[in-house]
Amino acid sequence: STAYNMAAGGPIVVPGQAAMTMTPICAHSLTNRPLVIPAASTIRLELGADVRGVILTVDAQWAHSFLPGDVVELTAAASPLLLFSSPKGFFDIMRDKLHWGARS
């Protein structure tokens, strides 16, 4: 979700964009930054032979322990899932929730 991704330090992606985001959670390095990736991409994660104790968590709902040599490939769904619809526009909602343009 926009709120979850933003709270983790990730970008706000405008609805209708064919994109995926990858946002590091509690990264130990200042060089780890969120990525916006074209939806047609395949993201391949492969654990090196000398790495141990890695757990992949997806949307805080599913977790799986990685073993050396394991590979996970991520792709966008074939069709989008509409979770929320509002008569207000996206930027109107963001302006209200994030107080964009408000004077302090």
Secondary structure, 3 states (H helix, E strand, C coil): CHHHHHHCCCCCCCCCCCEEEECCCCCCCCCCCCEEEECCCCEEEECCCCCCCCEEEECCCEEEECCCCCEEEECCCCCCCCCCCCCCCHHHHHHHHHCCCCCC
